Amino acid sequence: MKILLTGGRGMVGMNVLQHARAARHEWHAPTRQELDLMDAGAVLAAIERIQPDVIVHAAGKVGGIEANRADPWGFMVENVTIGLNVVTSARKVGVRKLVNLASSCIYPANHAGHLTEDMLLSGALEPTNEAYAVAKIAVLKLCAYAREASSGLAYKSIIPCNIFGPYDNFHLIRAHLLPAIIRKVHEARESAGQSVEIWGDGSARREFMYAGDLADAIIEACERYDEMPSLMNVGTGVDYSILEYYEAARRVLGWEGEFTFDLSRPTGMKRKVVDVSLQTSWGWSPQVSLDEGIARTYQSFLEGKIR
């Protein structure tokens, strides 16, 4: 197939393009310099020129808690605009298949159990990344409305859990939780540090999946598009406490220090883990364990495969 991939230089995009199964298809993944997704005319012209069989929309402005809190305007405007441009242009050109990547932050905050697809818009969002979540919901709903309004279009969205892996952002402030943990433990080990600070009490629970597994799911979605549900969680269905992620990084990196807790820092929602029943019924599941994923990600960090 001929596949147009937005965000091809981001973590998810790079893992897709370097996946072993990617060689089966013809990929078009323009850089930001080659295609400005904020420019509606440029997006339309690119899709008209490429005439893709499938569009995978993986581009977006992303970041951790502090980045989201510092720039809600930017997270909202950029993610809504690029999503609007990609989906509306695809519809104008008549591209039938589009895989949109949403995020598990679109679900209501403070739900104690697994998050199911039918919980969308059923409660208040987590305030620390509300702008990003609202933008992702808007694009997801736009895909749904495109299916309803246009005969023959079948735009679908997958909702990944938190992702980590090669080409991640390892900045201590802007990064998501797990790459930031890897960076902090690495620096403590290299400097012979005796302790690493954890924001909060470490009890909040999160789900993380290795980026190579998400890449595999995306390629699977392109290849078995018609069988895939129109809205589907993609994840492990298993969560760990923040403290357990720190302990896993300590174990994998071979550091022997201790952890301290800064109870004045925000930790976000108490628990976030997706239900993977639809994914399982579809016939796909992730293959990389947490420790193996951390080991591969750390090696990529040492090799400079970072953002």
N, C-alpha and C positions, 0 to 999 in steps of 0.2 A: 504494500500500500504506500501511497504518498501521504506523509503525515507532516502537518505544520505544528511545530512545538513552540509555544511562547515560553519565555523564561528559560531558554536553553542553556544559559550560562549561570543559572542559579543552582543551588544544591540539588533539587529534584531533577531539573533538566539535565545536568551533567551526569547524574546517575542513570537516567534513562538512556542518554546517548552512548554511554560506555557499558551498558548492560549487554550481556552475551546475545540476548535475543534481538537486540536492536538491528543487527545486520540483516535481518529478514526484510527490512523495509527501507524506503527512501525518505530520509528525514530532512526537513527544512527548518532550521533553528536560527533565525537571524539574531544578531546581537543587538543591543540597545542602540549602537551607532548605526547599524544597518536598517533598523526599523524602530521608530519611536511609537510605542503603543499608545501614548497619549494623543497622538495625531490621528484622528478618525479617517481622514482622507488617505493617509499613508497605509493604514491598516487595511482599508478596503482595497486599495491598489495592489497590495501584497497578496491578499487572498485571491483576487481576480487573476493575478499573474501565475500563482502557484497552482491553483485549482486542486486543493488537497482532497483526498478521500476522507480524511479525519483531521480535525483540529484538536490538539491537546492544549488546554489553557492552564499553564502552570506558573505564569508570571505573577508577580505581586510584590508589594512592599511588605516586608516581614520583620519581626523583631521580638524581643522578650518584653517583660513587664515594664521595665524602665523606658524602653524605646516607645512603647505604646502610650504610656502615660505622658511622655514628653511631647509627642506630636500626633494627637488624635486627628487633627485636621489633615495632615499629610497622609496618614494611613487610610482615612476615609476617601479623600478626593482621588488619590492615585489608584486605589484598588477598584473603586466604582468606575472610574473613567476608563481604565484599560479593559475591564470586564465588559462594559457597555460597548466599547469600540469593537472588541473581538466578536461578541455574540451578534450584534446588529449587522456587522459586515458579513459574517458567515451566513446569516439569514438572507441578506441581499444577494449574495453570490449563489445561494442555493446549496451550500455544503450541508449534506444530510446528517453527518455524524460529528458531534463535538463532545469531548470529555472535559468537563470543567472540574478543577480541583478547588473544593471548599476547605473547611477546617472544622475540627471538633469544637472550637471555641464558639461556634454558632449555636450551641445548645444552651439551655437554661443553666444558670449557675446553681451550685450547692445541691445538686441532685445526688442522693446517696448511692443509687444503683447504676447499672450500665445504661448508657445513653442510646436510645433507639431512634431510628429515623423519623418516626411519627411524633417525636417530642419537639420538633422544630417549631419555633414561635409559640411555645406553650408556657414561657416564663421569662423572667428578667435575665439579662445577660451579665456575665462577670464584668464589673466596672473597669477593671484594669486593662482590658482589651476590647471594650465595647465598640469603638470606631471600626476596628478591623473586622470584628464579627458582623456588624451591620452591613459593611461593604460586601462581605462574602455572601451573606444572606441575599442581598439585592441581586447579585449576579446569578446565584443559584435559582432564585425565583424567575429571573429573566429567561433562563434556559427552560424552565417549566412552562412559562407563558409562550415561548417560541414553539414548544411542542403542541400546545393547545391551539395556537393561532394559525399555524402553517402546516398544510397537508404535506406529509413526507419527511418533515424534520423530526429528528429524534434526539434532541440535545439532552445529555445526561450529566449528573454530577456525582463525584465520589467525595466522601468526607473522611480524609485521613486523620488518624490520631497524630500526636506529636511525632516528628521525624528527626532523626539525627544520622550523621554519616559523613563520608568524604565530601569535601567542598562546603562544609558547614561554616557558620560564622562563630568564631571562637573568642570574640571580643568579650571581656569580662562584664561589660554593662549591656551591650546591645544584643548579645547572644541569647538563645533559648537556654533552658535549664541545663540539659545534659552536656552540650558542648562547653558551656561555662564551667561546669563541674570538672570536666576533663582538663580544661586549661588550668583551673585552680589547683587541682591535685598534682598536675605535671609541674607547675611552678614551685609548689611546696616540696616536691621530691628533688627537683634540681637545685633548690636553694637550701636543702636539708632543713626545711621548716618543720616545726613540731606540731603545728595545728592549722586547720582550715576553717574559716567561718561559714556557717550556714545561715541563710536568711530564714527567720521564723524558727519554729521548733522542730522542723523536719518531718512532721506527721502528715502533711498534705500529700495526697496520692496522685500520681500521674502515670499515663501510659505512653511509652515511646516505642517506635518501630524503626528498624534500620532502613535507611534510604534506598538501599539496593532492593529491599523487599517491596517498597512502594513502587519503584521503577518497574519491577516485574509485574505488579498488579496493573499498572498503567498500560504496559504492552499487552497484557492479557485482555484488558478492556478494549483495546483497539482491535484485537484479533477475534474476540468473542463478543462484539459490541451488542448485537441484537439479543443475546441471551442475558445481558447484564441488566439488573434493575435500574430504573431511571434515577434513583437516589439510593446510595449505598455507602455505609461505613466501611472503611478499610483500616484494619488495625490488628492488634494481637488479642484484644479482649482481656488482657491481664495488666494490672497496674501494680506499682510499687510505691512506697513512701519516698519522699525526697531523701531522707536519711539513707534508705536502702540503695538509692542511686549513687550517693556519695560513697557508700561502703563498697559497691560494685566497682567504681572507678579506683578506689584505694586498692582493692584486691587485684584488679587487672594490671594496674600500673606498678604494683609492688611497693607502694608507699606505706609506712608504718606509723604515721602520725595520728593525732586525735582531732575530733571535731568540736567546735564551739558554736553557740547559737546566738544570733542577734534578733531578739524578740521584737525589736522596733521596726523591722523591715517587713514589707508586704510579701505574702506568699501566694496570693490569688485564691481561686476557689479550692475548697477542701478536697474534692475528689473529681477526677475527670477520666473516665474510661468508657470506650464505646462498645456497644453490643455488635457482635460480628455474625449474627445468625444469617442475615441475607448473604453476606460474603461467603460463609461456609456452604450455604445452599447452592450458591453460584459455582462452587467447586475450587475456591482458591484459599490459600492460607500462607502466612509468612513462614520463612524457613530459618532465619538467623536469630540465634539466642541473644539475650542481653549482653552477656560477657563477650561473646564472639563479636557482636556489633561494636562494643566499646573498644575491643582490641583492634579491629579493622579501622575504626574511626581515629583512634590514637595514632596508628601507623600513618594514616593519611595526613594527620596533623603534623607529624614529624617530617613528612615528605613535602610539606608546604601546600597541600591540596586544601586550601582554605579560602574563605571570602573575607 
